[in-house]
């Protein structure tokens, strides 16, 4: 029979084993729960991915179906488009039989543009546009219908801009900047190159193969010239704009050049046509990233315009962006004002002008996007009025000070004194100085007549 001590040890060992088993069971239970949660998370992730893939597949199928329908419709419309184009050429041929005296006697912008397009006078057309820069609104309205009078609009437009785009080949580069005229002409060419079928229109540009290859060559030449200058970011904004518009007008966008297009769009995002050009050049999938990049650079106003053009205003709400833009601009303006308090007043005036331009731009954006209900204009308009009032008062104060300062010398008697020592800046004055010195020494009363100070 076992002793009590041995029985006690056995009981203790049994309890220790039970405790160890209990800890093991607790550890297994905890591990099981962790594994259960992990697999449940994996299952949820797989389900979410499956739903996302299912949604993307349905969207892709819908896009593919729409694209196939569009292709079938466009294929069926080819004969009709060719017939319309031939009829248009017949009309142009009939119109060309009119004596040129009638075209020469034509008056007004529209008539002159049509006459030059009918004669395929590309050099005269470009010179006419350049000479009438102040009539840009009339040119923008009249050029598209005029370019439809060309027998070959694509060739006509490229011939018109060839002297200054892709590189300036003029011997006398005066005026220096004519890229604005290239942009204007290239924009006006899109309706002239559009398919005559009204249901298709600009979705299919009628650019002959030879003209398209020439347009590609011009685009390559521009890129090479830009890289020699240090990159597309270092080009002038009108030149970069003309390049993008050229690529869009003749539908020669290249997939491998999308990085260049994006760099130009971001670098010159403040130009009004950039959001539309970004979509035309195939940057739809990059628009969200472009908008985020603009926001990070403090260009929230441009980001709002891009968001509306891409239909992403729900993902990028405009009102918070505009408020952030105003806050950043005010912070910058305050910094400039603080610096200007220790320097010239010109910096303060520039800060005032910049703040006014920011307010006007935001007000215009709110009005264009119909955001008055979410972002009332009263406070912004009041701030603008206060800035304009401060500018007017400062101008009056400056004018008063300048007029008061100019009237002072007229009433104050002028005292003429002989400078001592005499000026000896030049050889001619050296002789005069020597003479004056001798006369001064001979006159002993000179020093005695001068009042002491």
ABEGO torsion letter per residue (X at the ends): XBBAAAAAAAAAAAAAAAAAAAAAAAAAAAAAAAAAAAAAAAAAAAAAAAAAAAAAAAAAAAAAAAAAAAAAAAAAAAAAAAAAAAAAAAAAAAAAABBAAAAAABBEAAAAAAAAAAAGBAAAAAAAAAAAAAAAAAAAAAAAAAAAABABAAAAAAAAAAAAOABBABABBOBABAAAAAAAAAAAAAAAABBABAAAEAABBBBBAAAAAAAAAAAAAAAAAAAAAGEAAABBAAAAAAAAAAAAAAGABBAAAAAAAAAAAAAAAABAAAAAAAAAAGAAAAAAAAAAAAAAAGBAAAAAAAAAAAGAAAABBAAAAAAAAAAAAAAAAAAAAAAAAABBAAAAAAAAAAAAAAAAAAAAAAAAAGAAAABBAAAAAAAAAAAAAAAAAAAAAAAAAAAAAAAAAAABBBBBBBBOBBBBABAAAAAAAAAAAAAAAABAAAAAABBBX
